[in-house]
Amino acid sequence: MQPFIQAKSKYMNRDLSWIEFNRRVLEEAQDATTPLLERIKFLSIVSTNLDEFMSVRVAGLTDQLRAGYTKTDFTGYTPEGLLRRIMKRTGKMVQEQYRTFRELTRALAKEGLIFTECEDLTPTQKKLMDTYFHDYVFPVLTPMAVDQSRPFPLVHSLNLYLAVTLLREGDAPDEEPYFAIIQVPSNLPRTIKIPSRAGSAKMEFVLLEDLIKTHIGTMFAGYTPISVDSFRLTRNADLTLDEEGAEDLLEEIEKELKRRRWGSPVRLEVQRGFHPYALDTLKEEFETGDNIFIIEGPVDLSFLMKLSSSLPGYEQLRYPKLEPVYPLEFDEADDYFEVLRRKDVLVYHPYESFDAVTDFIDQAAGDKDVMAIKMTLYRVSGNSAIIGALARAAEAGKQVTVIVELKARFDEERNIAWARQLEKAGCHVVYGLVGLKTHAKIMLVVRQEQDGLRRYVHVGTGNYNDNTARLYTDIGLFTCNPVIGEDASVLFNEMTGYSAPHDWQAFGVAPNDMRSKLFQLMAREAENAAAGKPARIIAKMNSLSHQEMVDELYEASKAGVSIDLIIRGVCCLKPGVPELSESITVRSIVDRFLEHSRIFYFENGGDPEVWLSSADWMTRNLTRRIELMCPVHDPELKATIIQILRLSLTDNVKARILTPSGQYVRPAVEGEPLRSQFEAQIIRTWKRKSPSV
């Protein structure tokens, strides 16, 4: 793999760095030591990652080109030059992805899981599939002809379609063909399990689109299908909101979601061997230019995610089940408030159960002494216990305030539904501030106690979502520290009312304060290094793309600060460059769980400070979002977080090290292999240890 950065630039390009991240996800699908059904899951993730990248990032570059924008970004790329490189590299990645798919289908077949073509079915199987098609599939299909009297129908983004090229019976072969499209129903299973052959223990599947192709003639009486080809269109999915002029933000977002259906085309995926007439018709309609991907297999591999998780049995082809433990501090407690009055509590997901968060809210909802509950909601699961608890609290007469972020990309519709449900229950629902997304993860419970009102706070690195808490690594802190509680009250007042920027006692808050606070902490490390004191920065996050943050890290490195960055995805910083970043290392960990926690460590001359945050060091997080970073004061909890960082820094199985050339390489294994996510599963035994980094 060739280096992907400009030789003279001291920065990596954000979008090209993202492609390298998705390549690391693909490597997990290619890794023979990864269980087989987990490998096909990673292959699915590659597809869904690329879908979002195309519908947002590539769509934005396409818009810039159409607008005639030619300026270079801070990494030295023009929109045209960057788009050309993106399409070339993603094209190669898709080819590699489908080579991997073919390899994995062969491996699945050896395990008795077989993708079968309809023409290869036995007569008995064919008869059963004929019945299934006529009973369940045919009634929901709608062939849509395209001709002079019937204009091209709306093609939904990221939906699978069939392009049907036909000749009327009696027409000569050289006559201009007829053309129609059929949407493959997204509300039917993409993979159909076929009854086993007699005496066989193997499990066979056909794809829904192949079943439709086999029966395509039943929908075009009097015509002969000469080609039936799969295709999929990706449209621009980024919302363009006039928040200043919107009288009702909820209604404005609902309108924009409807307009998203007609977003400008960005990418066209077509199956290998697509009929030339059909392809010309699609190219003329969608005007995607060169953004066409020829697919060597089933179009859209996202269906593999559901297949891998829904198959009964085959546990030997999956990771061993992880049962989250209930946090020790709460395990036998009847009163969470009593526990928190004694000490702060840290919860590390998914190794510790997210039930601790929902149970805490549930207790607060039913506690007669709780006066108010306030929290932010960015992404919530489809059947959230949190929503029910908040509704019960409001119905019980408590003051419940919920800041629902309606602009959480691709979760807008779900959040609108939650907002309406909460309002019906009597909650005060606030949709955030104009021009800013509310991305902070915080909950405040105000309780009347014998010595007065006391504030209980939960801050987290991830969303209040019980589903993702089983799949992402995140950290939550429970505390009744009065300083943190006071800052939490002020933060909610700023988000819901009119309040001047606050002089925070504990928090760092974006967009007004966090960046400057981080700069101050970095500068302090540089001063300590110059004075011969211990100086170190460790930062764990998802992405680093803010130019000023990169520059500040460069300055700290030049001053002699040791800097270790654990960045799962995008990284615009070049580590290990002489006289620029010699003391900086960057590593990425892609493993069973999505590394999602944001942790910042500053040595502080031997008295370390540790912060938890909702924010990556990206421009959008630091300038266009309400974000939060919160200090961890308790020495035992600091030690736990330091242990988490230490595990990440010593991982030599799933870590990749970023080189100055832009390549990610596996570290040399010295001594015993160490896989940080597997070591973290023994959290009960090391949670109270006090290791050094």
C-alpha positions, 0 to 999 in steps of 0.5 A, spaced: 500 500 500 502 506 497 503 512 502 497 517 501 499 523 504 503 529 500 510 529 501 511 536 503 505 536 508 505 536 515 498 533 516 494 527 513 488 529 510 482 527 514 478 523 508 484 519 506 485 518 513 478 515 514 479 510 508 485 507 511 481 506 518 475 503 514 481 499 511 483 497 518 476 494 519 476 490 512 483 487 515 478 484 521 474 481 516 480 478 512 484 476 519 483 468 519 484 468 527 477 472 527 471 467 528 468 466 521 461 469 523 464 475 526 468 476 519 462 477 515 460 482 520 466 486 519 465 486 512 458 488 513 461 494 517 465 496 511 459 497 507 455 501 512 461 505 513 462 507 506 455 508 505 455 514 510 462 516 508 459 517 501 452 520 503 456 525 507 463 527 506 463 525 498 457 529 497 460 535 500 466 535 496 461 534 490 457 540 492 463 544 492 465 542 485 458 544 483 459 550 486 466 552 483 470 551 489 477 551 488 481 553 494 485 548 498 484 545 505 490 545 510 492 539 508 493 541 501 488 538 497 483 541 492 476 538 492 477 536 485 484 533 487 481 530 493 475 527 490 479 523 485 484 520 490 478 518 494 474 515 488 480 511 486 482 508 493 475 507 495 474 503 488 480 499 490 477 497 497 471 495 494 474 490 489 478 488 495 472 487 499 468 483 494 475 478 494 474 477 501 466 476 500 468 470 496 473 468 500 468 468 506 463 464 502 467 459 501 469 458 508 462 458 510 460 453 505 465 448 509 462 450 515 455 448 512 452 455 510 451 455 503 449 461 498 445 457 493 443 460 486 436 459 484 438 455 478 442 450 483 436 448 487 433 441 487 426 440 484 423 440 491 427 446 493 425 450 487 417 448 488 418 451 495 421 457 493 416 458 487 410 458 493 414 463 497 415 468 491 408 467 489 405 468 497 410 473 500 414 476 495 410 477 488 404 481 492 409 487 494 413 488 488 411 494 483 414 494 476 415 501 474 416 502 467 420 508 464 418 511 457 415 517 454 409 517 458 412 515 465 418 519 467 423 516 471 420 514 478 424 516 485 429 512 486 431 512 494 438 512 497 441 506 499 435 501 497 437 495 492 433 495 485 433 491 479 434 494 472 430 490 467 431 491 460 426 487 455 423 486 448 416 486 446 414 479 444 415 479 436 420 485 436 427 484 432 433 483 437 436 490 434 430 494 436 431 499 442 429 495 448 424 497 453 426 499 460 423 498 467 426 498 475 423 494 481 425 496 488 427 489 492 423 490 498 427 492 504 421 489 509 423 482 507 429 478 509 434 479 504 437 472 505 431 466 505 433 460 508 431 454 504 429 447 506 435 443 507 436 437 501 434 430 504 439 427 508 443 434 509 445 438 515 447 444 511 443 450 511 442 453 504 440 461 503 438 464 496 438 472 496 431 475 495 434 479 489 436 472 485 429 469 487 425 475 484 430 475 478 428 468 477 421 469 477 421 476 473 417 474 467 411 473 471 411 481 472 412 482 464 406 479 460 408 479 453 415 482 454 421 478 454 426 480 459 433 480 456 437 482 462 435 483 470 441 487 473 442 489 481 443 497 482 443 502 488 444 509 488 447 513 494 444 520 495 447 526 498 444 525 506 446 531 509 441 536 512 441 543 510 437 547 515 435 554 516 435 554 523 435 562 524 429 562 520 425 556 522 419 557 527 419 550 529 425 546 528 422 540 529 417 541 523 423 544 519 427 537 520 421 533 518 421 537 512 428 536 510 428 529 512 423 528 506 427 533 502 433 528 503 429 523 498 431 527 493 438 529 495 443 529 489 446 523 486 453 521 489 454 514 487 452 509 483 453 501 484 452 496 479 452 489 478 458 486 473 455 485 466 450 490 467 446 491 460 449 497 456 442 500 455 440 500 462 447 503 464 446 508 459 439 510 462 441 510 469 447 514 467 443 519 464 438 520 469 442 520 475 448 524 472 453 521 477 459 522 472 465 517 474 462 515 480 460 508 478 462 502 482 462 495 478 460 490 483 463 483 483 458 480 487 451 482 491 450 489 491 450 492 498 453 487 503 450 490 509 445 484 509 451 480 512 450 483 519 443 481 520 445 474 517 451 473 522 447 475 528 440 471 527 443 464 525 441 460 531 447 455 533 454 456 530 457 459 537 464 456 535 464 461 529 462 467 534 466 470 539 465 467 546 459 471 549 460 477 554 455 478 560 456 485 562 457 484 570 453 489 574 458 494 577 461 492 584 459 498 588 451 498 586 451 490 586 448 489 592 445 496 594 438 498 595 439 506 594 444 509 589 444 515 592 447 513 599 452 509 595 454 516 591 454 520 598 460 515 600 464 515 593 464 516 586 463 510 581 466 509 574 462 504 570 466 501 564 461 499 558 460 494 555 464 490 561 460 493 566 452 493 565 449 499 562 443 497 567 446 501 572 445 507 568 437 505 567 436 503 574 439 509 577 434 513 572 429 509 574 430 510 582 430 517 581 424 517 577 420 513 583 424 517 589 419 522 592 425 526 594 427 527 587 425 534 585 428 534 578 431 530 573 435 533 567 439 530 561 441 530 554 439 525 549 443 524 542 442 517 540 437 513 544 435 505 542 429 503 539 426 501 545 429 505 551 427 504 558 430 511 559 424 514 556 419 510 560 423 512 566 423 520 564 416 519 562 414 516 569 418 521 573 414 527 569 407 524 570 409 523 578 410 531 578 417 532 578 421 537 574 424 533 568 427 537 562 430 533 556 435 536 551 433 532 545 438 533 539 434 533 533 440 533 528 443 527 530 445 524 523 440 518 521 437 518 528 433 524 526 426 521 525 427 516 532 429 522 536 423 526 533 418 520 535 422 520 542 421 528 543 413 527 542 413 522 547 416 525 552 412 532 551 406 528 552 408 525 558 409 532 561 417 533 560 420 539 558 423 538 551 428 543 549 431 542 542 438 545 543 441 551 541 441 554 534 447 552 530 450 548 535 449 540 536 448 538 543 453 532 543 455 532 551 452 526 555 450 528 562 444 527 567 443 531 573 438 529 579 436 534 584 434 531 590 432 534 597 435 531 603 436 533 610 442 537 609 439 541 603 439 540 596 444 535 593 446 534 586 447 527 583 451 527 576 452 522 571 457 524 565 459 519 559 463 518 553 458 515 550 450 516 548 445 514 553 443 508 548 443 501 551 444 497 545 450 501 543 453 500 550 453 493 549 457 494 542 462 500 544 467 501 549 465 507 553 466 510 560 460 513 565 462 517 571 457 517 577 458 523 582 455 528 587 461 532 587 458 539 589 463 543 584 461 538 578 454 539 580 454 546 580 457 546 573 452 541 571 446 546 573 449 552 570 450 548 563 443 546 563 441 553 564 445 555 558 442 550 554 435 551 556 435 559 557 439 565 556 446 565 560 452 568 559 458 564 558 460 561 565 467 561 568 467 553 569 470 550 576 471 543 573 468 542 566 471 544 560 465 546 555 465 547 547 464 551 543 467 557 548 471 554 553 474 547 551 479 548 546 482 554 550 482 549 556 486 543 552 491 548 550 492 551 557 493 543 559 498 542 553 502 548 554 503 547 562 506 540 560 510 544 555 513 548 561 514 542 565 518 539 560 522 545 559 523 545 567 525 538 567 519 536 570 515 529 568 511 531 562 506 527 558 500 527 554 495 521 553 489 522 549 484 517 547 479 519 542 475 517 535 478 522 531 483 528 531 482 533 525 482 540 528 488 543 525 490 548 531 489 542 536 494 538 531 499 544 531 499 545 539 501 537 539 506 539 535 509 545 539 508 540 545 512 535 542 518 540 540 518 542 547 519 535 549 513 532 552 512 525 551 505 524 547 501 518 546 495 518 542 490 512 541 485 514 535 481 509 532 479 513 526 481 519 523 488 522 524 491 528 521 497 528 525 503 525 522 507 522 528 515 521 529 517 526 524 524 529 526 524 536 529 516 536 529 513 530 532 519 526 534 516 524 541 508 523 538 506 516 537 499 514 534 495 507 535 489 505 532 485 499 535 480 495 531 477 489 535 470 486 537 468 492 540 468 499 537 473 503 541 469 509 543 471 512 550 474 519 550 480 520 555 485 525 556 491 524 561 496 530 563 502 528 567 502 535 571 509 534 574 507 528 577 500 529 579 496 526 574 489 529 571 484 525 568 478 527 564 473 524 561 469 527 555 464 527 549 468 530 544 473 528 539 478 533 537 475 535 531 473 542 528 465 540 529 466 538 536 470 544 538 467 549 534 460 547 532 457 542 538 456 543 545 461 538 548 463 536 555 470 534 559 469 532 566 475 531 571 476 525 575 478 526 582 477 520 586 484 516 586 482 509 585 477 511 579 483 515 576 487 508 577 482 505 573 482 509 567 490 509 567 489 502 567 485 502 561 490 507 557 495 502 559 492 496 556 491 500 550 498 502 549 501 495 550 496 492 545 500 488 540 494 484 537 489 489 535 493 495 535 496 498 529 501 504 529 501 510 524 508 511 521 510 518 518 508 515 511 501 515 513 501 507 513 498 503 519 503 497 521 502 492 526 507 493 532 512 487 534 510 482 539 515 482 544 513 477 550 506 475 551 501 477 546 496 482 549 489 484 547 487 490 550 479 488 550 480 481 552 484 483 558 479 489 560 474 483 561 477 481 567 475 488 570 473 485 577 480 483 579 483 490 577 478 495 578 481 498 584 489 497 583 493 503 582 498 501 576 502 507 573 501 508 565 
